[in-house]
Amino acid sequence: MNSITQEYRPRLSNRLAQLEPSATVGLGNRIAQLRAQGISIISFGQGEPDFPTPELIKAAAVEAIAQNQTRYTPTGGIAELRRAIAQRVELDTGIAYTPNQISVTTGAKEAIFLAFQALCDEGDEVIVPAPYWVSYVEQVRLAGATPVIIHTDESTAFKMTADQLATYLTPRTRALILNTPSNPTGAVYDAAELRSLAETLRNTDVLVLTDEIYDAICYVDYARWLRVAPDFASRTLVVNGASKTYAMTGWRIGYIAGPEPIVGAIRAIQSHSTTHPASIAQYAALMAFTPSDELDQTVAAMVHAFKERRDLIVEALNHVPGVECMVPDGAFYVFPNITSLLNRPLHDGTVCATANDLANYLLERALIGVVPGEAFGAPGYVRLSFAQSNADISEGMRRFAEAVGA
């Protein structure tokens, strides 16, 4: 038998050179490794509801298995599910959609990835307000386009203004990402703010990708982009899914709705990648997106619990010297400013120069997981998910306060 005498070094594509790994996925993997070693970690990292998937939805999946719904489905999802989603989007936006304007994807993340693949070429620019969800920038780059970052902070409640948007528009601007409620800040644009953005874009040909995955988890009146600017329907892509609203993160069901030529192009790409999400998950999602008083009550109870947890964690963080935390209006994240904790001795004398350093310190010293703001384009902040029990939030905040105390 011949032995390998020289290590093979594969040539990888150039696009990987600029690709940053997902900080949230990386933190989750690291926490899983520590827990496997028997170490008790409280994770404020990955964003997923800690509630179980509702029983009606699980029963629909079991029934799909019993009925042998286990074969390939059409690209972009079964017709019944696309029809149910079209009706849901029409209720949300006030604009009629057909099943051909819907594609069901393997999570909302794939929907956004496919959209950029269908829309962008080399030289195109996509405007991304920061703080941003970790994958927006990387997905834009993977499509060959250039992400153009508009930085926001507490002075505008982490929301991009119309004046900022106007400053960054160029003839190369292909699209704007609008994420409300926001991951990581929980910021929610009101109707007046959306109208101002629409007015700035009205005489351009810029497309809008509105990521509404957290729309049901909102603690203020929710203003929806197409309700405010219905004339943008011909150049808006609506992204949503079942993951957050129905506690179905692992089922991997998202969708994209928009003009038929664009959604058709997305399905064409999808036909050469995943083709469709798992058939059983699609039948479960069909139940999720079918109007139901029982499911509405379940979601309302979940949102009520999230609001209580939000208030608990915000109060705890704002009692820590050196931490300033705004109250989020949606989603299940807080995004505190921790710049006053940097470059000074913490409880055990450790000095952290960056939010990334602080996140590593908290994991090792306090056994809590947080995501550094650098991952979201916002150094000096950390993101904490409050999608966990009140007891874990209280204990985690106690550890946080103790670890950073001077």
C-alpha positions in Angstrom: 0.0 0.0 0.0 1.3 3.4 -1.0 1.7 6.0 1.8 0.9 9.7 1.4 4.2 11.4 1.4 3.0 15.0 0.7 0.0 16.8 2.2 -2.5 17.8 -0.3 -3.4 21.5 -0.2 -6.7 22.2 -2.0 -7.2 25.4 -3.8 -10.2 27.2 -2.5 -12.2 30.0 -4.2 -11.2 33.6 -3.8 -14.5 34.6 -2.2 -13.7 32.6 0.9 -10.8 35.0 1.6 -13.2 37.7 2.6 -15.8 35.5 4.4 -16.1 35.9 8.1 -17.5 32.9 10.1 -20.8 33.5 11.9 -20.1 34.7 15.4 -23.4 33.4 16.8 -23.0 29.9 15.3 -19.4 29.9 16.5 -20.4 30.9 20.1 -23.1 28.2 20.0 -20.5 25.6 19.0 -18.1 26.7 21.7 -20.8 26.6 24.4 -21.9 23.1 23.3 -18.3 21.9 23.7 -18.1 23.4 27.2 -21.4 21.8 28.2 -20.2 18.5 26.9 -17.4 18.8 29.4 -19.9 19.2 32.2 -19.5 22.9 32.6 -22.7 24.8 33.4 -23.0 27.7 30.9 -25.8 30.2 30.7 -26.0 31.3 27.1 -27.3 34.6 26.0 -26.0 33.8 22.5 -28.0 32.2 19.8 -31.4 33.7 19.1 -34.1 31.1 19.3 -37.3 30.9 21.5 -36.9 28.5 24.4 -40.6 27.5 24.0 -41.6 24.2 22.4 -43.2 24.1 18.9 -46.9 24.3 19.4 -48.7 20.9 19.6 -50.9 21.6 16.6 -47.9 22.1 14.4 -46.1 19.0 15.8 -49.3 16.9 15.2 -49.4 18.1 11.6 -45.8 16.9 11.1 -46.7 13.5 12.6 -49.7 13.2 10.4 -47.6 14.1 7.3 -45.3 11.2 8.2 -48.2 8.8 8.7 -49.5 9.9 5.3 -46.1 9.2 3.7 -45.6 12.9 2.7 -41.9 12.1 2.5 -41.0 12.6 -1.1 -39.6 15.4 -3.2 -41.9 18.5 -3.4 -42.0 21.1 -6.1 -39.1 23.6 -6.1 -40.0 26.4 -3.6 -42.5 24.4 -1.7 -45.9 22.6 -2.0 -48.7 24.6 -3.6 -50.9 24.5 -0.5 -48.1 26.1 1.7 -47.3 28.7 -0.9 -51.0 29.5 -1.1 -51.3 29.8 2.7 -48.3 32.1 2.8 -49.6 34.2 0.0 -52.8 34.8 2.0 -50.7 35.5 5.1 -48.6 38.1 3.3 -51.7 39.7 1.8 -53.2 40.0 5.3 -49.9 41.5 6.5 -49.3 44.0 3.7 -52.7 44.7 2.2 -51.3 43.7 -1.2 -52.5 40.6 -3.1 -49.9 37.9 -3.7 -50.2 34.7 -5.8 -48.5 31.4 -4.9 -46.1 32.1 -7.8 -44.9 35.1 -6.0 -43.8 32.9 -3.0 -40.9 30.6 -2.5 -40.5 28.5 0.6 -36.9 28.2 1.7 -34.7 26.4 4.2 -35.1 29.1 6.8 -35.2 32.9 6.2 -31.4 32.8 5.9 -31.6 30.9 2.7 -34.3 33.2 1.4 -32.0 36.2 1.8 -29.0 34.4 0.4 -31.0 33.4 -2.8 -32.3 36.9 -3.2 -28.8 38.4 -3.3 -27.7 35.6 -5.7 -30.6 36.5 -8.0 -30.2 40.3 -7.8 -26.5 41.2 -7.5 -23.5 41.4 -9.8 -20.0 42.6 -9.4 -19.9 46.3 -8.8 -23.4 46.5 -7.3 -23.8 48.0 -3.8 -26.2 46.9 -1.1 -26.9 49.3 1.8 -26.8 47.6 5.2 -27.7 49.6 8.3 -25.6 48.7 11.3 -25.8 47.2 13.8 -26.8 44.4 11.4 -27.6 40.7 11.5 -24.3 38.9 11.1 -25.0 37.2 7.8 -26.2 40.2 5.8 -22.7 41.4 4.9 -21.3 38.0 4.2 -24.2 37.1 1.9 -23.8 40.3 0.0 -20.1 39.6 -0.5 -20.8 36.0 -1.6 -23.1 37.4 -4.3 -20.2 39.5 -5.6 -21.7 42.8 -4.5 -20.3 45.4 -2.0 -22.0 46.0 1.3 -22.3 49.7 2.2 -22.6 50.1 5.9 -24.7 53.0 7.5 -23.7 53.2 11.2 -26.4 54.0 13.7 -26.3 54.4 17.5 -28.4 55.3 20.5 -28.9 58.9 19.3 -31.4 57.6 16.6 -32.5 54.5 18.7 -30.3 52.4 16.3 -32.4 53.4 13.3 -31.1 54.7 10.0 -32.4 58.2 9.1 -33.6 59.3 5.7 -30.7 61.8 5.6 -28.2 59.1 6.2 -29.8 56.9 3.5 -29.6 59.8 1.0 -25.9 60.3 1.7 -25.1 56.7 0.8 -27.2 56.3 -2.3 -25.1 56.0 -5.5 -25.9 54.9 -9.1 -24.5 51.5 -8.1 -27.0 51.0 -5.2 -28.9 47.8 -6.0 -30.8 47.2 -2.8 -31.5 48.3 0.8 -31.9 45.8 3.7 -34.6 46.9 6.1 -34.7 44.7 9.3 -37.5 45.7 11.7 -37.8 44.6 14.4 -34.0 44.4 14.3 -31.6 41.7 15.2 -29.4 42.6 17.2 -30.9 45.8 18.7 -34.7 45.2 18.8 -35.2 48.6 17.1 -38.6 49.0 15.4 -39.2 51.7 12.8 -42.4 53.7 13.2 -44.6 54.7 10.2 -43.2 58.2 10.0 -39.7 56.9 9.8 -40.6 54.4 7.1 -42.4 57.1 5.1 -39.2 59.2 5.2 -37.1 56.3 3.9 -39.7 55.6 1.2 -39.6 59.3 0.1 -35.8 59.2 -0.2 -36.0 56.0 -2.4 -39.0 57.0 -4.5 -37.1 58.5 -7.4 -34.5 55.7 -7.5 -34.7 52.1 -8.8 -33.4 50.6 -5.5 -35.0 47.4 -4.4 -35.9 46.9 -0.7 -35.5 43.6 1.1 -37.6 43.8 4.2 -36.6 41.2 6.8 -39.7 40.8 9.0 -38.7 37.5 10.8 -39.5 39.1 14.2 -42.7 40.8 13.2 -44.9 38.9 15.7 -42.5 39.6 18.6 -43.1 43.3 19.0 -43.9 45.4 22.1 -45.1 48.5 20.3 -47.5 49.1 17.3 -45.8 47.5 14.3 -45.5 49.6 11.2 -45.0 47.4 8.1 -43.0 48.7 5.1 -45.5 47.8 2.5 -48.4 49.2 4.6 -46.6 52.5 4.7 -45.2 52.4 1.1 -47.5 50.2 -1.0 -46.2 51.7 -4.2 -42.9 49.9 -3.6 -44.6 46.4 -4.0 -43.0 46.0 -7.4 -39.5 46.3 -6.0 -39.9 44.9 -2.5 -38.9 41.4 -1.3 -40.6 40.4 1.9 -38.7 37.8 4.0 -40.2 36.0 6.9 -40.6 32.5 8.3 -41.8 30.2 11.0 -38.7 30.0 13.1 -39.3 32.8 15.6 -43.0 33.2 15.7 -43.8 29.6 16.1 -40.6 28.4 17.9 -39.6 26.3 14.9 -35.9 27.2 14.4 -34.9 23.7 13.8 -37.6 23.0 11.3 -35.9 25.4 8.9 -38.9 27.1 7.2 -38.6 30.5 5.7 -40.2 32.2 2.8 -39.7 35.1 0.4 -42.5 37.0 -1.3 -42.2 39.5 -4.1 -42.5 40.3 -7.8 -42.9 37.1 -9.8 -39.9 37.6 -12.1 -37.6 37.9 -9.1 -39.1 35.1 -7.1 -39.1 32.9 -10.3 -35.3 33.6 -10.6 -34.9 32.7 -6.9 -36.6 29.4 -7.5 -34.4 28.7 -10.5 -31.3 29.0 -8.3 -33.0 27.1 -5.6 -33.6 24.2 -8.1 -29.9 23.8 -8.3 -29.2 24.0 -4.5 -31.7 22.8 -1.9 -34.7 22.5 -4.2 -37.1 22.7 -1.3 -37.2 22.4 2.5 -37.9 19.1 4.1 -41.4 17.9 3.1 -42.5 17.1 6.6 -41.4 20.5 7.8 -43.5 22.1 5.0 -46.7 20.3 6.2 -46.0 21.5 9.7 -45.6 25.0 8.4 -48.8 24.7 6.5 -50.5 24.3 9.9 -48.5 27.2 11.3 -49.6 29.6 8.5 -53.2 28.5 8.5 -55.3 30.9 10.6 -55.9 29.5 14.1 -57.2 31.1 17.3 -55.3 28.5 19.3 -52.0 29.3 17.7 -52.7 33.0 18.0 -53.2 32.6 21.7 -50.0 30.5 22.0 -47.9 33.2 20.2 -49.5 36.0 22.3 -48.5 34.1 25.5 -45.0 33.7 24.3 -44.7 37.4 23.4 -46.0 38.3 26.9 -43.3 36.2 28.5 -40.7 37.8 26.3 -41.8 41.3 27.4 -41.5 40.3 31.0 -38.0 38.9 30.4 -37.0 42.0 28.5 -37.9 44.2 31.4 -36.0 42.0 33.8 -32.8 41.9 31.8 -32.8 45.6 30.9 -33.3 46.6 34.6 -30.5 44.3 35.6 -28.0 45.5 33.0 -28.7 49.2 33.8 -27.9 48.5 37.4 -24.4 47.4 36.4 -21.9 50.4 36.6 -20.4 51.0 33.2 -23.3 49.5 31.2 -26.0 51.4 29.4 -28.9 49.5 27.8 -31.8 50.8 25.7 -35.2 49.2 26.0 -35.8 47.2 22.7 -39.2 47.6 21.1 -39.1 44.1 19.4 -37.4 40.8 19.0 -35.8 39.1 22.0 -32.4 40.8 22.2 -30.8 43.6 24.2 -27.8 45.5 22.9 -26.1 47.3 25.8 -23.2 49.7 25.4 -20.3 48.4 27.3 -17.5 50.8 26.3 -17.1 52.0 29.9 -16.1 48.5 30.9 -13.2 48.5 28.4 -9.6 49.4 29.1 -10.0 49.3 32.9 -9.5 46.5 35.4 -12.5 44.3 35.9 -13.2 42.1 39.0 -10.1 40.0 38.8 -7.9 42.6 37.4 -8.4 41.6 33.7 -8.4 44.5 31.2 -10.5 44.0 28.1 -9.7 46.2 25.1 -12.6 45.2 22.9 -16.1 43.8 23.2 -14.7 40.6 21.7 -12.2 40.4 24.6 -15.1 41.0 27.1 -17.2 38.3 25.6 -14.3 35.8 25.9 -13.7 37.0 29.5 -17.4 36.5 30.4 -17.4 33.0 29.0 -14.3 32.0 30.8 -14.8 33.9 34.1 -18.6 34.1 34.5 -19.6 31.1 32.4 -22.1 33.2 30.4 -22.2 33.5 26.6 -22.7 36.8 24.9 -22.0 37.9 21.3 -19.6 40.8 20.8 -20.8 43.8 18.9 -18.0 43.5 16.3 -20.0 40.7 14.8 -22.8 43.1 14.1 -20.6 46.0 12.9 -20.9 47.8 16.3 -17.7 47.6 18.4 -18.4 48.6 22.0 -21.6 46.7 22.4 -22.6 43.1 23.2 -25.8 41.3 22.2 -27.7 39.2 24.8 -30.7 37.1 23.9 -33.4 37.0 26.6 -35.1 33.9 25.1 -34.7 31.9 28.3 -36.2 31.5 31.8 -36.4 34.3 34.3 -34.2 32.3 36.6 -31.4 31.9 34.0 -31.7 35.6 33.2 -31.4 36.6 36.9 -28.5 34.2 37.6 -26.7 35.2 34.4 -27.0 38.9 35.2 -25.7 38.2 38.7 -22.6 36.5 37.2 -22.2 39.4 34.7 -22.3 42.0 37.4 -19.9 40.1 39.6 -17.4 39.5 36.8 -17.2 43.1 35.6 -17.2 44.7 39.0 -14.2 46.9 39.6 
